[in-house]
Amino acid sequence: MAAALLVRFLRPPLDTRIVLIESEEIGIVGVGEATVPVIQAFNGVVGIDEREFLRATHGTFKLGIEFRDWARIGNVHGHFFGDFGRPIEGVSPHHHWLKLRQLGDETPLSEYSVPNTAAKLGRFAPPSPDLRSEASAYKYAYHFDAMLYARFLRAHAEQRGVQRLEGKVVDVRLNGESGFIESVLLESGESIEADLFIDCSGFRGLLIEQALKTGYEDWTRYLPCDRAVAAPCESAGLAPFTTSTAREAGWQWRIPLQHRVGYGYVYCSSFIRDDAAYTTLLGNLEGKPLADPRFLRFTTGRRKQFWNKNCVAIGLAAGFMEPLESTSILLIQTALARLIDMFPDLSFDPTIADEYNRVTRNELERIRDFLILHYHATERDDSELWNYCRTMSVPESLQHKIDVFKSFGRVALYSEESFLEPSWIAIFLGQFVYPRRYDPIIDSIELEKLKHGMQHRRMTVRKIAEAMPTHAQFLERHCKSATSTR
Ligand SMILES: Cc1cc2nc3c(=O)[nH]c(=O)nc-3n(C[C@H](O)[C@H](O)[C@H](O)COP(=O)(O)OP(=O)(O)OC[C@H]3O[C@@H](n4cnc5c(N)ncnc54)[C@H](O)[C@@H]3O)c2cc1C
């Protein structure tokens, strides 16, 4: 992603050369299969054709995430990429829903969401370009084979002038005075010098940590899952959404691609052993596994600085907050946009790095809080993990958000939020965090008018969703991949 985007911006007359060093022997993590809508903008800027990309990566469309058993066993709620309707009398629609709920109306909030309703019906169509239509008010992302996406981007970058070197970096040379990175040494003996180094070496943080000793802020106390076991499976239906099912010591993902379904159990090693986690995963597959399971280990948290001297860490080298809301690829893409925006000259003014680090830290902390809410807002008391998460203390920034929402139903947004009001509402209300009161302004609306307005919204949503083709039909018509088994 870094090479593909940078080559698009750092082109003549700028006198830059981009070298990408990768090691086939080490490989990539490759389990990142679900994304959020920002990827559309990224692919667009890089110059990738959506349908060609989906065919090449066996990709499918993602309208959001369905959460099962998170707040209570048996509860299903969703986080889909859309809102719950336009404000009525200037008040967010969830207040109207809250008022009707207080009066005994049991309509689930999901029925006011176009993408959630479409997902339940197994349907997909891109949003309408007509911005006046309710059918324009949602977004979508993708599921894909991450190995194939990396390969696709590599070819794209190479065609546009990136030089790729196959080989292992075995040493990093620092300048004795400034501590800046001067060069990296490959196993072959070749030395590569550069002005700016982007560390995309994954969890190991080859440059940012091993060479520059930047330090890591550990968030395990808030996000305790530290392992995953993943297995691809035979195809079993083409839901246009990710499913996340809470389990005894973590949660399991289900990500449908065109040719297979990706499954993985993200768990906390303090509460379950690897073999038991694997058995849990195997017991919850819908088809035959297509490969041996892969075990992965991680420590949730972030690098203390993302930009240190002449090195910018991007991707897992910068930090990892677990895959619950598919935010790692998002964070790579926003980091790259920020790097281009703040691109240094050879003086490497430290103010630029400070600003980059400030904004990136805020962005990560906002996502961290959103993820913690999923774990913390639970009534589950059936296992050690859920007892821990339900009773843990959360960061002040999140506690404030919870307090504000509980008090009067407002979402307190900070700067650099990746998830806006509808996303927070979906998790708050989906996980039974209810405000003590709705916005009193809506009491000025005649009750019958309010009921009628809400019913109209529901019917419009349903009509829009029912008019869409099924997800399978849409893929078949527009982006069927060569080896798809459908
Ligand atoms: C369990 C799990 C599930 C995930 N699910 C999602 C998801 O659904 N959505 C999402 O957005 N993200 C997800 N992620 C994160 C996602 O996998 C990563 O963001 C993505 O793979 C990018 O990783 P990376 O490029 O930073 O690191 P890596 O994939 O580890 O790549 C590191 C690169 O550095 C190279 N390298 C390393 N050391 C050397 C060396 N010494 N010499 C030369 N080259 C070297 C490697 O060859 C490789 O090319 C998940 C992660 C995990 C662990």
The ligand as a Gaussian input file, in Angstrom:
#p B3LYP/6-31G(d) Opt

LIG

0 1
 C       -5.381000     -12.198000      13.619000
 C       -5.316000     -10.987000      12.754000
 C       -6.433000     -10.637000      11.989000
 C       -6.410000      -9.481000      11.212000
 N       -7.526000      -9.104000      10.508000
 C       -7.556000      -7.909000       9.892000
 C       -8.719000      -7.453000       9.221000
 O       -9.730000      -8.139000       9.125000
 N       -8.683000      -6.221000       8.655000
 C       -7.576000      -5.424000       8.707000
 O       -7.621000      -4.284000       8.235000
 N       -6.449000      -5.869000       9.286000
 C       -6.409000      -7.068000       9.873000
 N       -5.266000      -7.498000      10.474000
 C       -4.058000      -6.701000      10.328000
 C       -3.461000      -6.969000       8.961000
 O       -3.092000      -8.324000       8.867000
 C       -2.247000      -6.078000       8.754000
 O       -2.605000      -4.761000       8.939000
 C       -1.732000      -6.200000       7.353000
 O       -1.425000      -7.531000       7.091000
 C       -0.495000      -5.359000       7.139000
 O        0.536000      -5.869000       7.854000
 P        1.997000      -5.263000       7.692000
 O        2.262000      -5.030000       6.248000
 O        2.162000      -4.138000       8.616000
 O        2.917000      -6.451000       8.236000
 P        3.212000      -7.888000       7.601000
 O        2.043000      -8.436000       6.898000
 O        3.828000      -8.691000       8.695000
 O        4.316000      -7.606000       6.495000
 C        5.653000      -7.361000       6.851000
 C        6.496000      -7.222000       5.597000
 O        7.821000      -6.919000       5.971000
 C        8.706000      -7.803000       5.332000
 N        9.837000      -8.036000       6.228000
 C        9.819000      -8.251000       7.558000
 N       11.066000      -8.441000       8.038000
 C       11.896000      -8.321000       6.978000
 C       13.300000      -8.403000       6.806000
 N       14.119000      -8.666000       7.829000
 N       13.805000      -8.230000       5.573000
 C       12.979000      -7.954000       4.507000
 N       11.649000      -7.867000       4.611000
 C       11.114000      -8.052000       5.827000
 C        7.899000      -9.065000       5.099000
 O        8.447000      -9.815000       4.020000
 C        6.533000      -8.488000       4.758000
 O        6.478000      -8.155000       3.396000
 C       -5.243000      -8.676000      11.200000
 C       -4.118000      -9.066000      11.927000
 C       -4.152000     -10.197000      12.701000
 C       -2.935000     -10.584000      13.482000

